[in-house]
Amino acid sequence: MKTGVLLFNLGGPEKLADVKPFLYNLFSDPEIIRIKFTPLRKAVAFMIATLRHRKSEGYYAQIGGGSPLRRLTEEQAGALQAELRRRGRDVETFVGMCTWHPFMDEALAKIEESRVDRLVVLPLFPQFSVTTTGSGFGLLKKLIANRPAIKNLRKDWIESWQIQPSYIESFAGSIRRELAQFPAPDGTHILFSAHSIPESYVGNGDPYLDQTKQTVEKIMDALGRKNSYELSFQSKIGPVKWLEPFTNDAIIQLGKRGVPDVLVVPVSFVSEHIETLYELDILYKHVAEDAGIRNFRRVPALNSDPAFIRALAEIVESAL
C-alpha cells in the first residue's frame, strides 16, 4: 500500500504584499473570530487586516520580508519522506496550509493525483488546540467531503504528540546544546514560551494548556531537572483575556529578580516563523536587555533537525 502523509501548519506570508490577505484569511477562521454569521465574521476580518497590515508588514520586514514557514515545512516533508522510505515505507508526503499557499485544497489535489491508498494527517502542532489542529481538521473534512477519491481513503488523524519520546528528546538535545553556551549551564533559567490562546477556550475544554504543561515537564525530566524553569505565553491578539503570564512580563520579572542568564524555548513552535524570528529574537531580546539580563539566548525551532525528523517518522509509523 502507498501511504500519503499530509503535513499541515498555519501558513505565513512569503512577501510583504501577502501580509494583508494572509491576515484576512487568518481572522476569517471561525475558531479565531467566533462569530457564527459568516458575512459579519468576514467583515470583521477585513477590518482587522486593514488596520493591522502596515504594522505587521514592519515586523516581517525585520525578518527578511516574509515568513520562511512554507520553505521550512516543505523541507520537513522532504526529510520525513526520505526517512520513512529508508525505513521501508512506500510513502509520499504533502504540505498544506490553513491560511496561505499551499492551501489545503492545493495539497488535496496533489494527493488525488498521487493515487495513494491511505492518508495520514499530521498536524505540525504538537499540542492540540481548537485554534490550530481542530480548525485544520474541520477545514480538511469539509474539503474532503467534495473529493470522493480522498473521502473513500482510509484516513488516520493524528490529534497530538506532545509527549512522544523522540520529540521530547529532540527538544532536550537542542536545549542542552544552547545551555552549553552559558557560563553556568546548570544555573541558567529556562523560560518556555508557547503561543497563547484565550482563557475561555481552556475553560470550555481545550486541552492545549494541559498538553503544553505535559511537554514542559517531560522535557525537564529529560534534562534531569537541574535548572529553574517556568512557562509563559506570547502572541496575544485582541482584548479578551488570554493565557498568562505573558513572555514579555516574565522576562521583566526575571530581570527584577536579578536573574543573569535566561534561555528561551519556543515550546509550541516546530518551525521558525514571525513568533520566533521577530517576537523572541528581536522584540523580547530588547526587553531582556532593558531588564538587565546579561545573557539571553533562544533555542532554535526544531525545523529539520534529524532527531526531530526521526520523531515525526515514529509518530507516522505509530498511526500506521
N, C-alpha and C positions, 0 to 999 in steps of 0.2 A: 504493500500500500504506500502511495505517495502522500506525505503529510505536508500541509501548508501551515506555517506559523505566522500569524498576524501580530506584529508588534505595534502597539499604538501609544501615542503620547498626546499632549495637548496641542503642540504646534507652536510656531512663532514666526514673526515677520522676518523675511530674509533681507529686505532693504527698507529704507525709511518710508518709501511710498506705500509699503504694505501695512504700516502700523495702524492707520485709521480703519481700513477694512478688517484687519485682524481683531482690533478691539470691538468692532461691531459684532463680528462672529462670536467672540468670547462672551459678550454681555447679552447676546441673544439666547444663550443657553438657559433653559428654564430651571436648571439646577443652580445657576449663578444668580439670575434675577428671577425670583419666584413670583412671577405674575402670570396667571393662567391664561389670560386673554392675550393671544399671540400678537395681534396688531399693536396693542399697548406696550407689551414687552419689547417688541422690535423698535417702537418709537423711543422708549427709554434707552435702549442700547445705542440707537443712533445719536441721541443727545449726549450720552456719556462718551462715546467715541469722538464726537465733535469737540467736546470740552477738554478731553484728556490727551488727544493725539499729539499735540505740539510738545507737551511736557514729556510724554513717553518717547517721542522721536529724539528728544535731547538725551534721554537715558541710553537709547540704542546707539546714538551717535558716539557715545563714550566707550562702547564695546565693539566698535568696528563697523557700525552702520546697520546691524541686523543680528538676528539670533542664529547661532550655529546649530540649533536643535535638530533641524532636518538632516544636516550632514552627519552629525554625531549618531543620530538614530539609524540612519542608513548604514553607517559603519558598524554599529552594534548588530544590525540584522545580518550583514555580510559575515561578520565574525561568528555569530551564532550558527548560521547555516554551515560554515566550514567546520565548526566544532561538532555539530550533530552528524554531519556526513563522515567525519573522522571516526565517530562512534558507530558507524554502520547504519545510520538512519537515512532513508530516502526522503529528504526534507527540502522544501523551498520556503524562504522567508519573504515576508511582505511588510511594508510600512504604511500605516495610515495615521492621519492626524485629525483631531476633533475640530480645530478651528482654523487650520491653514493647510496649504499643499504639502504633501499629497493628501487630499481629503480621503475620508473613509471610502467614499464611493469609487474613487480612483483605485484604491487598493483592492476593493471587491471586484472591479473589472479585471484586474490582473490575475486575481485568484481564479476567476471563471476561465480565463484563457489558459491557465496552467493545468487545468483538469486534475486537481488534487482529489484524493479520495476521502480526506479527513482534514479538519481545520482545528488548530489550537489557537485560541485568542489569548494573547499575552500582554496585559497592560504593563507599561513601564512605570507603574506607581506601586511601590512595594506595599504600602498601606492603603486599604480600601477607604474611599470616601464617595458619597453620592455625587460630589462635585467633580470627581475625576473618573475613576473606574466605573462608577454607577452611571454617570452621564454618558460615557463612551459606550458602555454595554447597551444602554437604551437606544442610542443613535444607531448602533450597528444592527440591532434587532429590527428596527424599522426599515433600514435599508435592505437587509437580507430578506425580509418578507416579500420584497418585489423582485427578488432574484432566485427563481426556483432551483437553479443549478446549485446554488450555495445553501438554500433553505433545506434541501434534502441531504446535505452532507452531515456526517457525524461531526458534532462540534463539542469541544471541551473549552469551558470558560474558566480561566484561572482568575479567581477573585482577588487574592492577595498572597504575598510571600514574605511577610515582614520578619519572620524568624527562620527562614530557610538557612540551614547551617553554612553553606558555602557563601551565601550572600553576606551573612554576618561576618564571616572570616575575611572576605574581600574588603569590607569596610574596616575591620580591625587592622588588617595589614596596612592599609593606607594611613590609618591614624598612627600606627607605630612608626612608619617612615617619617611622618611630619613631626612627631614628638621628639625624634632623634635630633632635630634641628634646634631644639631649645637648650639653653644652658643647664636646666634642671628638668629633664623629661618627666620624672615622677611627680614633680611639684607643679606641673603645668595644669591649669584649669581647662577642662574640656567643655565647650559650650555647643550643645547640639541645637541646630536651628532647623525648624521644619516650617513648611508653608502653613499659614494659619487658615482656619475656616470659622464661620460664625458659630458662636457657642450654642445657639439654638439647634443647630444641626446635630450636635453631640447629644443635647437633651432629648432629641427626637430619635435617638438610636444609632446615629452614625458611629461606626466603630473606629474612626480614624485616630482619635486621641489615644484610646487604649492600645491600638496596634502600634502607634508611634512610640509609646512608652515601652512596649514589649521589645521593639527594635533596640531602643537605647539600652535597656537593661541587659539584653543578650550581648550587645557589643561590649559593654563594660565587663560582663563576665569573661568574655574572650580576652580582654585586656588585663585581667587579673585585679581589677578594681583598685589600682594604685593611685589613681588621680581623682581629685574632686571633679564634680560634673553637674550639669543642670540642663534642662530642656527649655527652649524658648521658641517663639514663633514670629514669622516675618510675613510681609506681603499682604497686609490688611488693605481691604478696599471698602469704602463706604462707611456709613455712620453707625451700623449695628454693632453690637458687642461681639468681638472675636476672641479666640483663644489667647490667653496671656500666660506668662509675661512676654512682652514684645522683645525681640532680639536687641533692638536699639536700647530699650530700658535696661535689659540685663547687662549689656556692656557698660553702661554708665554706672550701674551699681557695683560692678566688679572693680571699676576704676576707683570708686569711693572707698571700697574696702581695701585698696592698695594692692590688688592682685596684679603682678607684673607680667605674667605670661598666660596668654589665652590662645587656645586652638579651637577654631570654629569648625564644626562638622555639619555639612548640609545634608541632614539625615533623610529627608524625604525626596531628594533630587538624585537621579541617576545619570544626568547629563548636564553639562554646563549650559546655562541659559541666563536670562536677564537677572534672575534672582540670585545667582551666584556671582556672575561677572560684574554686575553693577551694584546690587544691594550689598553683598558681602565684601567684595573686593575693593569697592570704591567708597560707597556711602558709609558703611559701618566701619571701615578701616579709619576713615576720618573721625568718626565718633570715638573709636578706641584711642586714637592719638590725643584728641581733646580731653578724654577721660584720664589720661596719664598711663595707659597700658603700654609698657615698653616693647613687648614682643607680641604681636598679633598676627597669627597665621591662619590659613584656611586649608582644610583637607580638600584636594581636588575631587570633583564629581567622578564617579566610577567609570563613566564613558565606556571605552572598550578594553579596560584592564582585563588581562587574560583570566584572572581569578574570578572576576565578575561574569565574564562570558561563560566560564565553566558553571557558575551558579545558575545562569539562565538556561543552559543546556540541561542541567539536572532538574530544574523546575518543569521544563517541557517534557522530559522523559518521565517524570512523575505523573504528568497528565496522560501520557501515552500508556 
